[in-house]
Amino acid sequence: MKNLKHLNKYFYKYRYRLIIGVLITAIAKIFALQVPQLIRQSLNVVEDYNKDIISDLASVKHELFLNILLIIGAAILSGFFTFLMRQTLIVMSRLIEFDLKNEIYNQYQNLSQTFYKKNRTGDLMNRISEDVGNVRMYCGPAIMYTMNMLVLFIIALTKMFQIDAKLTFYTLLPFPILSALIYFLSKTINKRSNIVQQYLSKLTTFAQEFFSGINVVKAYSIESQTSSDFSVLATIKKEKNISLYKAQALFFPSMVLLIGISNILVIYIGGQQYISGEIDNIGIIAEFIIYINMLTWPVAVVGWVTSIVQQAEVSQQRINEFLEEKPDIQNLQTNPTEIHGNIRFENVYFTYEDTKIEALHNISFEVDKGRTLAILGKTGSGKTTIINLIARLFDTNQGTILIDGTPIKNVNLHDLRDSIGFVPQDAFLFSDTIRNNIKIGNENASEEEVIEAAKNAYIHHNIIEFNKKYDTFVGERGVTLSGGQKQRISIARALISNPKILIFDDCLSAVDTETEEIILGNLEKARQGKTTIIVSHRTSSVKNADQIIVLEAGKIVQTGTHNMLINEKGYYQDIYNQQLEEEASDKD
C-alpha cells in the first residue's frame, strides 16, 4: 500500500471526521452487540421456567417483554449511529475525492506541452475520473467497513472469551485459512486490476479520438473499420474484467463457507459442553451463533475491502505517475515582473525532444516595445516555434531570449503569459456562449468592452444575426461556427485582455482578402502601443509591419520592411508576386 501513502495528507486534513467516525462506529457496534446478550438472557429465563427454577409466569413474561423493548431500542440506536457513521466517513471520502481531483487538475495545468505530446487525452481523462473513483472507494467504504469489522471483532471476541474461552477458540479455527486465502487472492486481484485500468484507458482514448475525428471517419467512410477496432478493444477489456471478477467472486462464497463451519463448530462443541455441564444455559450457544452470524458480513466484506484496496493501490500508482511528473518549464521567479514588451532573441537554437528535428538555428532579432514584427516562411520553417518560445511554452536549447532586457527564465512565468494575447491558427473555443468565450481574455470585462472587442475583430455583425446573439452557445471546439468566425472570436478574446504583447499565428487564414483588410485596419488601431508578432503566409497581412523576417529551415534568410523585400530577390518577392497573380485571376 505504499502508493496510498500519498493520501495520508488528506486523512490528516480531515482527521477530526476520521476520529469521530471511529468513535461513532464503536458506539454503533456496542449497541448492536447488546442484542445477543439480551437474547441469551431471554432464553435463560425461559429455560429456568421450564426447569421450575422460576415459577412465576408473570415475572417471566415481564422480563421477556422488557428484553424485547431493550432489543428494539438497541437496534434503533445502533441503526442511528450507523447512519451517522456513514454520513461522517462517506462524506469524508467525497471531500478527499474533490481535493484529489483538484490536485490532479492543477498538476495537469502545470505540466508542459511535451507531457501532452507523450500522453493521450483518454488516458489523462481516465486517471482523473475512473482512477480517482477507485481511490475514493478506499477512502470511504473500505475504511468504514474495515473500522466496522475491527470494532465488531474486538468487542464481540472480548465478550465471547469472557463467556467461554474454549468455545471461542474452536469458533476461530477457520480464520487462519481465511487470512491465507485473502493474501493469495489479493496478489491476483492487484495484477488483474492494473491490467483492467490500462485497457480502460485505451478504450477511453479510442472513444475520445473517435469523437474528435468524427468528420474524418465519415468523410472516409471508415465507420465499419473503427467499429471493428472498438469491438476488439472492448472485447479484450471485457475478458480482462471477467478475469478480475472471477478472482473477486471467490471471496464471498469462501467467507460464507468458513462462517458456516464456525456455526457448525459452535453447535457441536457447545452442545457437547452443555450436555457435559460445562455450559449452564442453552442461551450461551444461541448467543455465540448470533455473534458468529453478526461477524458474517464483516468477515465477508474483508474480500470486498481487499479488492477495493488493491484497485485503489493500482489507481493511485497511476495517479502518482503524473503527480510526480516535473514540468519542463519551471517558474524560477516568484516575485512579480512588470512586462513592457521589448523582445530580443540572441543566437537561439531549438530542437524538439521527441522528433530531434532542429526547428531553429542561430536566430537573432529584436522587437522594440510597441513595434510590429512579421514572420513569414514555408510550413515547418520554425514560425510557430518562435512564438511558442516567446510564451515560454518551451525553453531554448542554446541562446538567450530576453524580455525587456531580462532573460526569459528570470521573468515571472505567470506575469509573462498574462501579458500576452495569443491568437492561434487553429482557434479553440470552449463549449460555452460566445460572450463567455470572448471574456476568457478578461472575465471582468463589461458588455461594452465585449462588443468593442468583437467589432475590432469584425465578428460583431455576425453575432447579432444569431437568435441569441452573444448568448449563442457554441458546440464543442466551436463546431457550430465557421473557421473564419472561430478565428475572429479568438482575435476578440485576445484584444479584450488588453495585453502588452499580441501574437497572431496565421489567424486570418480562414477569411477572405476583403475581410482580412477590414480586420487588419481595425487591428491597426487596437494594437497601438502593443508589441505585435504576426505570423502569416500572406504578404497582405504583414505589409505594414515595422520589421519582417523570412524563415527557411529554421534560419533567417531575409529581413527588412515590405517595401525593401518586394524589391529583393527571394522568398518574399516570390510569394508577393504569386499572390498578386492570384488576386488578379480572382478578379477576372
Secondary structure, 3 states (H helix, E strand, C coil): CHHHHHHHHHHHHCHHHHHHHHHHHHHHHHHHCHHHHHHHHHHHHHHHHHCCCCCCHHHHHHHHHHHHHHHHHHHHHHHHHHHHHHHHHHHHHHHHHHHHHHHHHHHHHHCCHHHHHHCCHHHHHHHHHHHHHHHHHHHHHHHHHHHHHHHHHHHHHHHHHHHCHHHHHHHCCCHHHHHHHHHHHHHHHHHHHHHHHHHHHHHHHHHHHHHHCHHHHHHCCCHHHHHHHHHHHHHHHHHHHHHHHHHHHCHHHHHHHHHHHHHHHHHHHHHHHHHHCCCCCCHHHHHHHHHHHHCHHHHHHHHHHHHHHHHHHHHHHHHHHHHCCCCCCCCCCCCCCCCCCCEEEEEEEEECCCCCCEEEEEEEEEECCCCEEEEEECCCCCHHHHHHHHCCCCCCCEEEEEECCEEHHHCCHHHHHHCEEEECCCCCCCCCEHHHHHHHHCCCCCHHHHHHHHHHCCCHHHHCCCCCHHHCECCHHHCCCCHHHHHHHHHHHHHHCCCCEEEEECCCCCCCHHHHHHHHHHHHHHCCCCEEEEECCCHHHHCCCCEEEEEECCEEEEEECHHHHCCCCCHHHHHHHHHHHHHHHHHC
